[in-house]
Amino acid sequence: MVINFNNFFNTENKNAKIGDFQDLDHLDGVSISTTSANLYNSKRDDVVLFYFRDGANYASVYTQSKIISENIKWNLKIKSKKVRALLINTRNANAFTGQKGFRSLANLAENLSSNLTDKNKIDDEIPIKIKPSDVLFACTGTIGEKFPEDKIKYCIPDLVNKIKYTQNKYIWMKAAMGIITTDIKPKIAMEECKIGNSSVKIYGIAKGSGMIYPNLATTLGFIFTDATLSSNVLKKILKKNIETTFNAISCDGDTSTNDMVTIFSTNKVKNSEIKNVGDKKLLEFSKSLHNVLLNLAKRVAADGEGASKFVTISTINSKNENQAKTICFSVANSPLVKTAIAGEDPNWGRIIMAIGKAKVKIDIKKLSIKFGHHKIIEKGELINNYQEDEVASYMKSEKIDITIDLGCGSKNFTAYTMDLTKKYIEINSDYRS
């Protein structure tokens, strides 16, 4: 495989280096291939295949939009608890394409399964027939355009021929770059942990830069583990950890038609049998999975379209988590808050506004607000020695932390977002060109 390092990063991202990313290596049971179907005007990988030679258990969470893409409709019809392949394309969302879009996926599944079956006959002593229903799809890109079935079908033989059974960091990077749209940086993450006495790996890649808001948004996330876990356990542990990770980010308050996060278990590590998600032997795995999901989710928020600042908003000491979450996203999705942060203006009045519009009952006399370690509001009043020049200096940081203390309970929630810049408007006004 020839690797062009110049293709790893958007040219707008001057500081990105391969060494900045974790060293994902080989994960048993996962094979990766990338190629170009010429979906873009420029030459780049735009189709990615993950092949599970011996199958993989899996579980997914999808967008909560009432209009969903054809690939999600396809995936929801798959009833098998084990799959053999995941095919991802960029540039075209295959959303609002109707029966033609769905039939295109059926045709691609037939073609891909046939090609994989042929490869299986060559590579395996006891080959098996791979079925169209063994294939999952993920699509991302423009909504409503005709799905490029012929272009993708044409590249499938090359994609299957390029399958590598042994992975390394560069192949994972190629996969992460192959699924992006307006992202500037690839998003990869990894953890190693134990289930009982067995060491297992958790690897993940994601894409997402705009149209980001729970549930999920124009986000694709794919998690891979060599652990032996049933689809039922995977489903429960994914749902458990998604709320404070991928469902805790917002770039612009918009939710897409194509969101999905899927976890795959290749069952190559024969760890202790896990029958339910509450098993204590799964605690370390659950924590590590949360770390991978949060790492990827933060990378999505930090790489928001046109972003110059990564913003963390924490609402603490609330009566319940839902109230805390509501306030967090009222602040995170406020254009006035986000533009003030872009302008490095310590306009705390906009935070007050965003809290007020959240329609959460609070006791103003208990309200406190901090920017970083700088106290601004305490017990409902501006602090006596407030120094705006110090806070203005803090606002020049690339990472901004806003803490809202309601003082009326013990529940907390943290959301992650970015500022709103002129660049965001430029990107989205020119998105389809």
C-alpha positions as CSV (number, residue, x, y, z in Angstrom):
1,M,0.0,0.0,0.0
2,V,1.4,3.4,-1.0
3,I,0.8,6.0,1.6
4,N,0.8,9.7,0.7
5,F,1.4,11.6,3.9
6,N,0.3,14.8,2.2
7,N,-3.2,13.4,1.9
8,F,-3.6,12.8,5.7
9,F,-4.6,16.3,6.5
10,N,-6.6,19.2,5.2
11,T,-4.2,21.9,4.0
12,E,-5.9,24.4,6.3
13,N,-4.5,22.5,9.3
14,K,-0.9,23.6,9.3
15,N,0.1,22.0,12.6
16,A,-1.2,18.4,12.2
17,K,1.5,15.7,12.4
18,I,1.2,11.9,12.3
19,G,2.9,11.8,15.7
20,D,0.1,13.7,17.3
21,F,-2.2,10.7,17.1
22,Q,-2.3,7.5,19.2
23,D,-0.5,4.4,17.9
24,L,-3.3,2.1,16.8
25,D,-1.8,-1.1,15.5
26,H,-3.2,-4.5,14.7
27,L,-6.5,-5.6,16.1
28,D,-7.4,-9.2,15.5
29,G,-10.4,-9.9,13.3
30,V,-10.5,-6.5,11.6
31,S,-9.3,-5.9,8.1
32,I,-9.3,-2.4,6.4
33,S,-9.2,-1.2,2.9
34,T,-9.6,2.3,1.3
35,T,-9.9,3.6,-2.2
36,S,-11.1,6.4,-4.4
37,A,-14.4,6.1,-6.2
38,N,-13.8,9.6,-7.6
39,L,-16.7,11.0,-5.7
40,Y,-14.9,14.4,-5.2
41,N,-13.3,16.7,-7.8
42,S,-10.0,16.1,-6.1
43,K,-8.3,12.7,-5.9
44,R,-8.8,11.3,-2.4
45,D,-9.9,8.1,-0.6
46,D,-13.7,8.4,-0.3
47,V,-14.8,4.8,0.2
48,V,-13.7,2.7,3.2
49,L,-14.2,-1.0,3.9
50,F,-14.0,-2.8,7.2
51,Y,-14.0,-6.5,6.7
52,F,-14.5,-9.0,9.5
53,R,-13.1,-12.3,8.1
54,D,-14.7,-14.4,10.9
55,G,-17.6,-12.1,11.5
56,A,-18.2,-9.6,14.3
57,N,-21.0,-9.0,16.8
58,Y,-22.2,-5.5,16.7
59,A,-24.6,-2.8,18.1
60,S,-25.5,0.6,16.8
61,V,-27.1,3.9,17.9
62,Y,-28.7,6.1,15.2
63,T,-29.9,9.6,14.6
64,Q,-33.2,10.6,16.3
65,S,-34.1,12.7,13.2
66,K,-37.6,11.8,11.8
67,I,-36.0,11.8,8.3
68,I,-33.3,9.1,8.1
69,S,-31.0,8.1,5.3
70,E,-31.4,5.0,3.2
71,N,-28.3,3.3,4.7
72,I,-29.9,3.5,8.2
73,K,-33.1,2.0,6.8
74,W,-30.9,-0.8,5.4
75,N,-29.1,-1.3,8.6
76,L,-32.3,-1.4,10.7
77,K,-33.5,-4.3,8.5
78,I,-30.5,-6.4,9.2
79,K,-31.6,-8.8,12.0
80,S,-28.4,-10.9,12.2
81,K,-26.4,-10.4,15.4
82,K,-23.2,-10.9,13.4
83,V,-21.9,-9.1,10.3
84,R,-19.0,-9.5,7.9
85,A,-18.5,-6.0,6.4
86,L,-19.0,-2.3,6.9
87,L,-18.9,-0.1,3.7
88,I,-18.6,3.7,4.2
89,N,-18.8,6.3,1.5
90,T,-18.4,10.1,1.7
91,R,-19.7,13.0,-0.5
92,N,-23.2,11.6,-0.7
93,A,-25.6,11.0,2.3
94,N,-28.0,8.8,0.4
95,A,-30.8,10.6,2.2
96,F,-34.1,11.7,0.7
97,T,-33.3,9.5,-2.3
98,G,-36.2,7.1,-1.8
99,Q,-36.5,3.6,-3.2
100,K,-33.7,4.2,-5.8
101,G,-31.2,5.0,-3.0
102,F,-32.3,1.9,-1.1
103,R,-32.0,-0.3,-4.2
104,S,-28.5,1.0,-4.8
105,L,-27.5,-0.3,-1.4
106,A,-29.1,-3.6,-2.1
107,N,-27.1,-3.8,-5.4
108,L,-23.9,-2.8,-3.7
109,A,-24.4,-5.3,-0.9
110,E,-24.9,-8.1,-3.6
111,N,-21.7,-7.0,-5.4
112,L,-19.6,-6.6,-2.3
113,S,-20.7,-9.9,-0.8
114,S,-19.9,-11.7,-4.0
115,N,-16.5,-10.2,-4.2
116,L,-15.8,-11.0,-0.6
117,T,-17.0,-14.6,-1.1
118,D,-14.5,-15.0,-4.0
119,K,-11.7,-13.6,-1.9
120,N,-12.7,-15.9,0.9
121,K,-12.4,-18.9,-1.4
122,I,-8.8,-17.9,-2.2
123,D,-7.7,-17.0,1.3
124,D,-9.4,-19.5,3.6
125,E,-9.1,-23.2,3.8
126,I,-12.8,-23.5,4.7
127,P,-14.5,-20.7,2.7
128,I,-17.9,-19.5,3.5
129,K,-20.5,-17.7,1.4
130,I,-21.0,-14.1,2.5
131,K,-24.5,-12.8,2.1
132,P,-25.8,-9.2,1.2
133,S,-27.4,-9.2,4.7
134,D,-23.9,-9.5,6.2
135,V,-23.1,-6.0,5.0
136,L,-23.7,-2.7,6.9
137,F,-23.5,0.7,5.3
138,A,-22.6,4.2,6.5
139,C,-23.0,7.3,4.2
140,T,-22.1,10.9,4.8
141,G,-22.3,14.0,2.6
142,T,-24.9,16.0,0.8
143,I,-28.6,15.2,1.3
144,G,-30.9,14.7,-1.7
145,E,-28.4,14.1,-4.5
146,K,-28.6,10.9,-6.6
147,F,-26.6,8.2,-5.0
148,P,-23.4,7.3,-7.0
149,E,-24.0,3.6,-7.2
150,D,-22.1,3.0,-10.4
151,K,-19.0,4.8,-9.2
152,I,-18.9,2.9,-5.9
153,K,-19.7,-0.5,-7.6
154,Y,-16.8,0.1,-10.0
155,C,-14.3,0.5,-7.2
156,I,-15.4,-2.6,-5.2
157,P,-13.0,-5.1,-6.8
158,D,-10.1,-2.7,-6.1
159,L,-11.3,-2.2,-2.6
160,V,-11.5,-6.0,-1.9
161,N,-8.2,-6.6,-3.6
162,K,-6.6,-4.0,-1.2
163,I,-7.8,-5.7,2.0
164,K,-5.0,-5.9,4.5
165,Y,-5.3,-8.6,7.2
166,T,-2.6,-6.9,9.4
167,Q,-3.2,-3.3,10.4
168,N,-0.9,-0.5,11.5
169,K,-1.2,3.2,12.5
170,Y,-1.0,4.4,8.9
171,I,-3.8,2.1,7.7
172,W,-6.0,3.3,10.5
173,M,-5.2,6.9,9.6
174,K,-6.1,6.3,6.0
175,A,-9.4,4.9,7.1
176,A,-10.0,7.9,9.4
177,M,-9.2,10.3,6.5
178,G,-11.3,8.3,4.1
179,I,-14.5,9.0,6.0
180,I,-14.2,12.7,6.5
181,T,-16.1,15.5,4.7
182,T,-15.5,19.1,6.0
183,D,-13.3,17.8,8.9
184,I,-9.7,19.2,9.0
185,K,-8.3,16.5,11.1
186,P,-8.7,12.7,11.3
187,K,-10.2,11.4,14.5
188,I,-8.8,8.2,16.0
189,A,-8.6,6.9,19.6
190,M,-7.6,3.8,21.5
191,E,-7.5,2.2,24.9
192,E,-6.3,-1.1,26.3
193,C,-7.8,-2.7,29.3
194,K,-8.8,-6.0,30.9
195,I,-12.0,-8.1,31.1
196,G,-11.3,-10.4,34.0
197,N,-7.7,-11.5,33.4
198,S,-7.8,-11.0,29.7
199,S,-6.2,-8.0,27.9
200,V,-8.3,-6.5,25.2
201,K,-8.1,-3.5,22.8
202,I,-10.7,-0.8,22.0
203,Y,-10.0,1.2,18.8
204,G,-12.1,3.9,17.3
205,I,-12.4,6.3,14.4
206,A,-15.0,9.1,13.8
207,K,-15.9,11.9,11.5
208,G,-17.9,15.0,12.2
209,S,-17.4,18.8,11.9
210,G,-20.7,20.5,11.4
211,M,-24.4,19.7,11.8
212,I,-23.5,18.4,15.2
213,Y,-26.1,18.2,18.0
214,P,-27.6,15.3,20.1
215,N,-28.8,12.9,19.3
216,L,-25.5,12.4,17.5
217,A,-25.6,14.7,14.4
218,T,-23.7,14.4,11.2
219,T,-21.4,12.1,13.1
220,L,-20.1,8.7,12.2
221,G,-18.3,6.7,14.9
222,F,-16.9,3.2,14.6
223,I,-15.5,1.3,17.6
224,F,-13.7,-2.0,17.3
225,T,-12.7,-4.4,20.1
226,D,-11.1,-7.9,20.0
227,A,-13.1,-8.8,23.1
228,T,-15.7,-11.5,23.1
229,L,-19.0,-9.8,23.9
230,S,-22.5,-10.5,22.7
231,S,-24.5,-8.1,20.6
232,N,-26.9,-7.6,23.5
233,V,-24.1,-6.6,25.9
234,L,-22.6,-4.3,23.2
235,K,-25.9,-2.6,22.7
236,K,-26.4,-1.9,26.4
237,I,-22.8,-0.8,27.1
238,L,-22.9,1.5,24.0
239,K,-26.1,3.2,25.1
240,K,-24.8,3.5,28.6
241,N,-21.7,5.5,27.5
242,I,-23.1,7.5,24.5
243,E,-25.1,10.0,26.6
244,T,-22.1,11.7,28.1
245,T,-19.9,11.4,25.0
246,F,-21.3,11.7,21.5
247,N,-24.6,13.0,22.9
248,A,-22.7,15.7,24.9
249,I,-21.4,17.6,21.9
250,S,-22.8,20.4,19.7
251,C,-21.3,22.5,17.0
252,D,-24.3,24.3,15.6
253,G,-27.5,22.8,17.1
254,D,-28.4,20.8,13.9
255,T,-29.0,17.1,13.8
256,S,-28.4,15.1,10.6
257,T,-30.2,12.3,8.8
258,N,-27.2,9.9,8.8
259,D,-25.8,9.8,12.3
260,M,-24.6,6.4,13.6
261,V,-22.1,5.1,16.1
262,T,-21.5,1.3,15.9
263,I,-19.4,-1.0,18.0
264,F,-18.0,-4.2,16.7
265,S,-16.6,-7.2,18.7
266,T,-14.4,-9.6,16.8
267,N,-14.4,-12.2,19.6
268,K,-10.7,-13.0,19.1
269,V,-9.8,-12.6,22.8
270,K,-11.5,-15.4,24.8
271,N,-12.2,-13.4,27.9
272,S,-14.5,-14.4,30.7
273,E,-18.1,-14.8,29.6
274,I,-20.1,-11.7,30.2
275,K,-23.8,-12.4,30.4
276,N,-25.0,-8.9,31.4
277,V,-23.8,-5.3,31.3
278,G,-23.8,-5.1,35.1
279,D,-21.0,-7.8,35.4
280,K,-18.2,-6.3,37.6
281,K,-15.7,-7.9,35.2
282,L,-16.9,-5.4,32.6
283,L,-16.3,-2.2,34.7
284,E,-12.8,-1.5,33.3
285,F,-13.9,-2.2,29.8
286,S,-16.9,0.2,30.2
287,K,-14.6,2.9,31.5
288,S,-12.2,2.5,28.7
289,L,-15.0,2.5,26.1
290,H,-16.2,5.8,27.6
291,N,-12.7,7.2,27.3
292,V,-12.5,6.2,23.6
293,L,-16.0,7.6,22.9
294,L,-15.3,10.9,24.8
295,N,-11.9,11.3,23.1
296,L,-13.5,11.0,19.7
297,A,-16.5,13.2,20.6
298,K,-14.2,16.0,21.9
299,R,-12.2,15.7,18.6
300,V,-15.4,16.3,16.7
301,A,-16.3,19.3,18.7
302,A,-12.8,20.8,18.6
303,D,-12.7,20.3,14.8
304,G,-16.1,22.1,14.3
305,E,-16.4,23.9,11.0
306,G,-14.4,27.1,11.2
307,A,-13.6,26.6,14.9
308,S,-10.8,28.6,16.6
309,K,-11.7,27.6,20.1
310,F,-12.7,24.4,21.9
311,V,-15.3,25.2,24.6
312,T,-16.3,23.1,27.6
313,I,-19.5,24.0,29.4
314,S,-20.2,22.4,32.8
315,T,-23.4,22.9,34.8
316,I,-22.9,21.6,38.3
317,N,-25.0,21.2,41.5
318,S,-28.3,21.0,39.6
319,K,-31.4,19.3,40.9
320,N,-31.2,16.7,38.2
321,E,-29.0,15.8,35.2
322,N,-31.7,16.8,32.7
323,Q,-31.8,20.4,34.0
324,A,-28.0,20.6,33.9
325,K,-28.0,19.2,30.3
326,T,-30.7,21.7,29.2
327,I,-28.7,24.6,30.5
328,C,-25.4,23.3,29.0
329,F,-26.9,23.1,25.5
330,S,-28.8,26.4,25.8
331,V,-25.4,28.0,26.2
332,A,-23.6,25.8,23.7
333,N,-26.1,26.4,21.0
334,S,-26.5,30.2,21.5
335,P,-25.1,32.0,18.4
336,L,-24.5,35.1,20.6
337,V,-22.5,33.1,23.1
338,K,-20.5,31.4,20.4
339,T,-19.7,34.6,18.5
340,A,-18.7,36.4,21.7
341,I,-16.2,33.5,22.3
342,A,-14.9,33.8,18.7
343,G,-14.4,37.5,19.3
344,E,-12.6,36.8,22.6
345,D,-15.2,39.0,24.4
346,P,-15.8,38.1,28.1
347,N,-19.5,39.0,27.6
348,W,-20.9,37.1,30.6
349,G,-24.2,38.7,30.0
350,R,-24.8,36.3,27.1
351,I,-24.3,33.4,29.4
352,I,-26.9,34.8,31.7
353,M,-29.2,35.2,28.7
354,A,-28.7,31.6,27.7
355,I,-29.3,30.3,31.2
356,G,-32.6,32.3,31.4
357,K,-34.0,31.1,28.1
358,A,-33.4,27.4,29.0
359,K,-36.7,27.5,31.0
360,V,-35.1,25.7,33.9
361,K,-36.3,26.9,37.3
362,I,-33.3,28.2,39.3
363,D,-32.6,30.3,42.4
364,I,-30.7,33.3,41.1
365,K,-29.3,34.0,44.6
366,K,-27.5,30.6,44.4
367,L,-26.1,31.1,40.9
368,S,-22.4,31.3,40.3
369,I,-20.4,31.5,37.0
370,K,-16.7,31.1,36.2
371,F,-14.7,31.4,33.0
372,G,-11.7,29.1,33.6
373,H,-10.6,29.8,37.2
374,H,-12.0,33.4,37.0
375,K,-15.0,33.9,39.2
376,I,-17.6,36.3,37.7
377,I,-20.9,35.7,39.3
378,E,-21.2,34.5,42.9
379,K,-24.5,34.0,44.7
380,G,-26.4,35.8,42.0
381,E,-24.2,38.9,41.9
382,L,-21.2,40.2,40.0
383,I,-18.2,39.7,42.3
384,N,-16.9,42.9,43.9
385,N,-13.3,42.7,42.6
386,Y,-14.3,41.7,39.0
387,Q,-11.4,42.4,36.7
388,E,-12.6,42.2,33.1
389,D,-9.1,42.7,31.6
390,E,-8.0,39.4,33.3
391,V,-11.0,37.5,31.9
392,A,-10.5,39.1,28.5
393,S,-6.9,37.8,28.5
394,Y,-8.2,34.3,29.4
395,M,-10.6,34.5,26.4
396,K,-7.6,34.5,24.1
397,S,-7.0,30.8,25.0
398,E,-7.7,28.1,22.5
399,K,-9.6,26.2,25.2
400,I,-12.4,27.9,27.1
401,D,-14.0,26.4,30.2
402,I,-17.4,27.8,31.4
403,T,-18.7,26.6,34.7
404,I,-22.3,27.3,35.8
405,D,-23.0,26.4,39.4
406,L,-26.8,26.3,40.2
407,G,-26.2,25.6,43.9
408,C,-29.4,23.6,44.3
409,G,-28.5,19.9,44.1
410,S,-25.8,17.4,43.3
411,K,-26.2,16.5,39.6
412,N,-23.8,17.7,36.9
413,F,-23.5,17.6,33.1
414,T,-20.7,18.7,30.8
415,A,-21.2,19.7,27.1
416,Y,-18.5,20.4,24.5
417,T,-18.8,22.8,21.6
418,M,-16.8,25.4,19.6
419,D,-17.0,29.0,18.7
420,L,-18.9,30.4,15.7
421,T,-16.6,32.2,13.2
422,K,-16.8,33.8,9.8
423,K,-15.1,30.6,8.5
424,Y,-18.2,28.5,9.6
425,I,-20.3,30.7,7.3
426,E,-17.8,30.4,4.4
427,I,-17.7,26.6,4.7
428,N,-21.4,26.1,4.8
429,S,-22.3,28.7,2.1
430,D,-19.8,26.9,-0.2
431,Y,-20.5,23.3,1.0
432,R,-21.7,21.7,-2.2
433,S,-19.2,23.3,-4.6
